[in-house]
Amino acid sequence: MSEKVLALVLAGGHTSGYGALMLNRAKAALQFAGHYRVCDFVLSNLMNSGIIQAGILIQYLPASLLSHIGSGKWWDFDGGNRILKMMPPFMGVHQTEWFKGTADGIARNLDFILDSPAEHILILSCEHLYKMDYREVLAYHLEKNAAMTLVVNRQPQ
């Protein structure tokens, strides 16, 4: 099943609520618990779920995120039929421009989706801390024969 799933991981833009923490790095590249970065959670979830094809749509201060993720070898994304593609906003040789939101980032990278043998697309955030087995989500999605499945976490009121 892993060859039939492609993940698009959204590493987002600028968030003003973090002040000095984000002067030199994207939120997904913020340090967590000393050694880790926020992006480590979604990448670990992907590998632990057997999903071996992913693209990371990056935007704000991409250097720290690119440096941390590198080839993806720490999550076993390098080699074989495993793919981890870094996808900064890029329109052409003479024009670059930020993504104008999630849908625009995905639309501008439609070729990555169309070139993939994937039958299912996961759209994930690279900026949240959680542990999830995406195989369970996909099984539920297939069981319900859904066009789309959204995973949310209710917050107490």
Contacts in CASP RR format, 6 or more apart in sequence:
PFRMAT RR
TARGET T0000
AUTHOR 0000-0000-0000
METHOD contacts of the structure
MODEL  1
MSEKVLALVLAGGHTSGYGALMLNRAKAALQFAGHYRVCDFVLSNLMNSG
IIQAGILIQYLPASLLSHIGSGKWWDFDGGNRILKMMPPFMGVHQTEWFK
GTADGIARNLDFILDSPAEHILILSCEHLYKMDYREVLAYHLEKNAAMTL
VVNRQPQ
1 135 0 8 1.000
1 138 0 8 1.000
2 50 0 8 1.000
2 51 0 8 1.000
2 52 0 8 1.000
2 53 0 8 1.000
3 52 0 8 1.000
3 53 0 8 1.000
3 81 0 8 1.000
3 117 0 8 1.000
3 118 0 8 1.000
4 117 0 8 1.000
4 118 0 8 1.000
4 119 0 8 1.000
4 120 0 8 1.000
5 51 0 8 1.000
5 53 0 8 1.000
5 118 0 8 1.000
5 119 0 8 1.000
5 120 0 8 1.000
5 121 0 8 1.000
5 122 0 8 1.000
5 134 0 8 1.000
5 138 0 8 1.000
6 53 0 8 1.000
6 54 0 8 1.000
6 55 0 8 1.000
6 112 0 8 1.000
6 113 0 8 1.000
6 116 0 8 1.000
6 118 0 8 1.000
6 120 0 8 1.000
6 121 0 8 1.000
6 122 0 8 1.000
7 46 0 8 1.000
7 51 0 8 1.000
7 53 0 8 1.000
7 54 0 8 1.000
7 55 0 8 1.000
7 121 0 8 1.000
7 122 0 8 1.000
7 123 0 8 1.000
7 124 0 8 1.000
7 134 0 8 1.000
8 54 0 8 1.000
8 55 0 8 1.000
8 57 0 8 1.000
8 106 0 8 1.000
8 109 0 8 1.000
8 112 0 8 1.000
8 113 0 8 1.000
8 121 0 8 1.000
8 122 0 8 1.000
8 123 0 8 1.000
8 124 0 8 1.000
9 39 0 8 1.000
9 42 0 8 1.000
9 43 0 8 1.000
9 46 0 8 1.000
9 54 0 8 1.000
9 55 0 8 1.000
9 56 0 8 1.000
9 57 0 8 1.000
9 124 0 8 1.000
9 125 0 8 1.000
9 126 0 8 1.000
10 57 0 8 1.000
10 102 0 8 1.000
10 123 0 8 1.000
10 124 0 8 1.000
10 125 0 8 1.000
10 126 0 8 1.000
10 127 0 8 1.000
11 26 0 8 1.000
11 28 0 8 1.000
11 39 0 8 1.000
11 56 0 8 1.000
11 57 0 8 1.000
11 58 0 8 1.000
11 59 0 8 1.000
11 62 0 8 1.000
11 65 0 8 1.000
11 126 0 8 1.000
11 127 0 8 1.000
12 26 0 8 1.000
12 27 0 8 1.000
12 28 0 8 1.000
12 57 0 8 1.000
12 58 0 8 1.000
12 59 0 8 1.000
12 60 0 8 1.000
12 99 0 8 1.000
12 126 0 8 1.000
12 127 0 8 1.000
13 26 0 8 1.000
13 27 0 8 1.000
13 59 0 8 1.000
13 60 0 8 1.000
13 98 0 8 1.000
13 99 0 8 1.000
14 22 0 8 1.000
14 60 0 8 1.000
15 22 0 8 1.000
15 27 0 8 1.000
18 27 0 8 1.000
18 30 0 8 1.000
21 30 0 8 1.000
22 30 0 8 1.000
22 60 0 8 1.000
22 61 0 8 1.000
24 61 0 8 1.000
24 64 0 8 1.000
25 61 0 8 1.000
25 64 0 8 1.000
25 65 0 8 1.000
26 58 0 8 1.000
26 59 0 8 1.000
26 60 0 8 1.000
26 61 0 8 1.000
26 62 0 8 1.000
26 64 0 8 1.000
26 65 0 8 1.000
27 38 0 8 1.000
27 60 0 8 1.000
27 127 0 8 1.000
28 37 0 8 1.000
28 38 0 8 1.000
28 39 0 8 1.000
28 58 0 8 1.000
28 65 0 8 1.000
28 126 0 8 1.000
28 127 0 8 1.000
29 37 0 8 1.000
29 38 0 8 1.000
29 39 0 8 1.000
29 61 0 8 1.000
29 64 0 8 1.000
29 65 0 8 1.000
29 68 0 8 1.000
30 37 0 8 1.000
30 38 0 8 1.000
31 37 0 8 1.000
32 38 0 8 1.000
32 40 0 8 1.000
32 129 0 8 1.000
37 65 0 8 1.000
37 68 0 8 1.000
38 126 0 8 1.000
38 127 0 8 1.000
38 128 0 8 1.000
38 129 0 8 1.000
39 56 0 8 1.000
39 65 0 8 1.000
39 68 0 8 1.000
39 69 0 8 1.000
39 126 0 8 1.000
39 127 0 8 1.000
41 128 0 8 1.000
41 129 0 8 1.000
41 130 0 8 1.000
41 131 0 8 1.000
42 124 0 8 1.000
42 125 0 8 1.000
42 126 0 8 1.000
42 128 0 8 1.000
43 54 0 8 1.000
43 69 0 8 1.000
43 72 0 8 1.000
43 75 0 8 1.000
43 77 0 8 1.000
44 75 0 8 1.000
45 124 0 8 1.000
45 130 0 8 1.000
45 131 0 8 1.000
45 132 0 8 1.000
45 133 0 8 1.000
45 134 0 8 1.000
46 52 0 8 1.000
46 54 0 8 1.000
46 75 0 8 1.000
46 124 0 8 1.000
46 134 0 8 1.000
47 75 0 8 1.000
47 76 0 8 1.000
47 77 0 8 1.000
48 133 0 8 1.000
49 132 0 8 1.000
49 133 0 8 1.000
49 134 0 8 1.000
49 135 0 8 1.000
50 135 0 8 1.000
51 122 0 8 1.000
51 134 0 8 1.000
52 77 0 8 1.000
52 81 0 8 1.000
52 82 0 8 1.000
52 83 0 8 1.000
53 81 0 8 1.000
53 82 0 8 1.000
53 83 0 8 1.000
53 116 0 8 1.000
53 118 0 8 1.000
54 77 0 8 1.000
54 83 0 8 1.000
54 84 0 8 1.000
54 85 0 8 1.000
55 83 0 8 1.000
55 84 0 8 1.000
55 85 0 8 1.000
55 86 0 8 1.000
55 87 0 8 1.000
55 109 0 8 1.000
55 112 0 8 1.000
56 65 0 8 1.000
56 69 0 8 1.000
56 84 0 8 1.000
56 85 0 8 1.000
56 86 0 8 1.000
56 87 0 8 1.000
56 126 0 8 1.000
57 87 0 8 1.000
57 99 0 8 1.000
57 105 0 8 1.000
57 106 0 8 1.000
57 109 0 8 1.000
58 65 0 8 1.000
58 66 0 8 1.000
58 86 0 8 1.000
58 87 0 8 1.000
58 88 0 8 1.000
59 88 0 8 1.000
59 89 0 8 1.000
59 98 0 8 1.000
59 99 0 8 1.000
62 86 0 8 1.000
62 88 0 8 1.000
66 86 0 8 1.000
69 84 0 8 1.000
69 86 0 8 1.000
70 86 0 8 1.000
71 77 0 8 1.000
71 78 0 8 1.000
71 84 0 8 1.000
72 78 0 8 1.000
72 84 0 8 1.000
75 84 0 8 1.000
76 82 0 8 1.000
77 83 0 8 1.000
77 84 0 8 1.000
78 84 0 8 1.000
85 112 0 8 1.000
87 109 0 8 1.000
87 112 0 8 1.000
89 96 0 8 1.000
89 97 0 8 1.000
89 98 0 8 1.000
89 99 0 8 1.000
89 105 0 8 1.000
89 108 0 8 1.000
90 96 0 8 1.000
91 97 0 8 1.000
91 108 0 8 1.000
99 105 0 8 1.000
99 108 0 8 1.000
102 123 0 8 1.000
106 113 0 8 1.000
106 123 0 8 1.000
113 121 0 8 1.000
120 138 0 8 1.000
120 141 0 8 1.000
122 134 0 8 1.000
122 137 0 8 1.000
122 138 0 8 1.000
130 153 0 8 1.000
132 151 0 8 1.000
137 149 0 8 1.000
137 151 0 8 1.000
140 149 0 8 1.000
141 149 0 8 1.000
END
